[in-house]
Amino acid sequence: MLTPDRAIAFSIASAPTRSPIIELHFRPVEGNDDARIIEHLLQTATQWHFDGPFGDVWVEPPVDEPLTIIAGGTGISQAHAIVEHLQSRMNTAPIRVVWSLVRASDAYCADFFANVADGSEWLEFQLAIDSAGQSGAIRWINSQDAPPTGTVILAGNPGFVYAVSDALTARGCSAHIHADAFSYAPR
């Protein structure tokens, strides 16, 4: 989204089939300048200006190999869009979504994933809650018998994406790992 003095990044949470309507996820964080601006605009703006999308990670059905999406915080919006898109295309390949959160109470759209998982045999959804100062995603990776195979999509801020990518690599993950952060925030 473009404001008069800056661009604020969002992830689209809706499948392409809902176009021209788009769903964006936003979590207001106290003390964050972008959050303050967005909250002000939600109350006062009559028109919003968007540019993009700029991400280079997407999934085009049919999915023919295992797909694991590991999302941190509002990075779940990208997983939401992908799962909604695959659901509308009658996906059957196994998809696993792991949502890493500081607190279980932050799982604002878990019902969407739980409902899709309950109505299908292709989706597995689980929360990975941070504990003892360690990311829930990294704890989840280290608790698995083997690292994911097929394709892995990491969705979240660059710090999250790189920490999870490093944890996967340390576990010997041979899956193809993709993340928008690899393009817009290379290290």
Salt bridges, closest charged atoms under 4 A:
GLU23 OE1 - ARG18 NH2 2.61
GLU23 OE2 - HIS25 NE2 2.76
ASP34 OD1 - ARG6 NH1 2.50
GLU84 OE2 - ARG18 NE 2.82
GLU84 OE1 - HIS80 ND1 3.98
ASP106 OD2 - ARG27 NH2 3.87
ASP106 OD2 - ARG103 NH2 3.27
GLU124 OE1 - ARG96 NE 3.59
ASP166 OD1 - ARG187 NH2 2.41
